[in-house]
Amino acid sequence: MNRARKKRGFTLIELLIVMVIMAILTIIITGTFASSIQRGRDARRKDDLRSLSGALEGYFNDKGKYPIGVNGIMMGCSTLDSQPCNWGGQFTDSKGTLYMVLIPSDPSKYTYYYVSNGLKYQLYAKLENTLDAGNGVVQGGYANTNCGTTSTVLCTYGISSSNTSPTAQ
């Protein structure tokens, strides 16, 4: 009589192989998801700066100058046209003209940086995706532009008025 044993389960080796394959797939999916989130925040940063740029051009058309920048903050809001414009607040002038309902603020741990002498402006942000090589991106950061909240984090993306460039200081 042939007493062949029937297999009723998986061997330890088979289970280990399946677990290793699942771990590898989990690592790949998690890494891809995290980089997608970073690219999404970077796209928002670029859109935010383009939107603010449009509001600044409207301000220039009305006033003949851009708001002055002091320590990375735009000065030109509220009653005296010299109040600081808060990131996340309204962009209005002394006459109550609304240029932007909500001045954008960075979607993460960084801050935006604004430079202007009234004749030209430069807007900066810190991109998380170090592989981004699009327009306005500078690897290594812009000199004297701090996009961090608690430490010196150099901005890596900038846009500017048409009479200057983001890299000109």
Buried (B, 14 or more C-beta within 10 A) or exposed (E): EEEEEEEEEEEEEEEEEEEEEEEEEEEEEEEEEEEEEBBEBBBBBBEBBEBBBEBBBBBBEEBEBBBBBEEBBBBBBBEEBEBBBEBEBBBBBBEEEEBBEEBBBBBBEBBBBBBBEBEBBBBBBBBBBEEBEEEBBBEEBBEEBBBBEEEEBBBBBBBBBEEBBBEEE
